[in-house]
Amino acid sequence: MRSPSPFVGRFVTRSAFVGALFALTACSAGPIALTHHPLRKPNTTFDDTLAVHRSARDLRHDQSRIGRPTLSLFAIPAGSVTAGQPFGNEVARLVVSALEWAGYDVEVVDPGDPAPRSSPTLAVAIEEFFFKNYTWLYPFIKTWGDIRLRVTLYDANQEVAFERTYSAEGESSCGDVECGFFEATTDALTDVLNQIVQGSSSREFRVAFEQPPAASPPEEVAAPPPVWEPAAPARAAGGQGGSIQRTGDGAARD
């Protein structure tokens, strides 16, 4: 019987090694701490009060994870990568840090609460936040993914005054599964938060921020009910509008 070729031997060895690697690490690839590198300072900072919703709204189809490791040459999904919980609060916290870096005096509020001093209110929605890796070339592990956040500014009347979507990609070549996801998410978050810093300092955002809310239309006043007036007395039958006079003998004539 012929012995297996060296190629087959290396293939089996690599498969066994990667399988063992995932048995040890795939299930422990989270939660990943969400953080960012130092942000760029904007050219102009502001000290206005800005209310921000306490939690970002998660619009993703799969809200149970932020990433997934893969296994084998064909990148078969294996395990899940999660973030700190609650995830929406974590994302909102990072956006608050970016707005404070731009100089704003941020006050965190719950949706539906009145904004402090009738200031505008900013809400965040998570449209995309997902990362994956490729481990077949271990110890070179490629990790990548993207983040997309929608920022909406509401005026005191809860009308949309400004809305933008900011997106960024992150990647890592770290040879450890958890390290790779941490580096990739940190790079992407740093990029998207820098965009939010610049966006919240832009002229368009400031115009929307400082614009007074539109006046509410005046309430319609109901028309008063019609006034009833008695009908005019009917004319005498056969009369043509002239007067009726009586003669001295009591007979009536025109």
Beta strands, then each sheet from edge to edge (+ up, - down):
strand 1: 49-53
strand 2: 57-58
strand 3: 67-68
strand 4: 70-71
strand 5: 76-77
strand 6: 105-109
strand 7: 121-134
strand 8: 142-154
strand 9: 160-172
strand 10: 245-246
strand 11: 252-253
sheet 1: 2+ 7+ 1+ 6+
sheet 2: 2+ 7+ 3+
sheet 3: 2+ 7+ 8- 9+
sheet 4: 4+ 5-
sheet 5: 10+ 11-
end
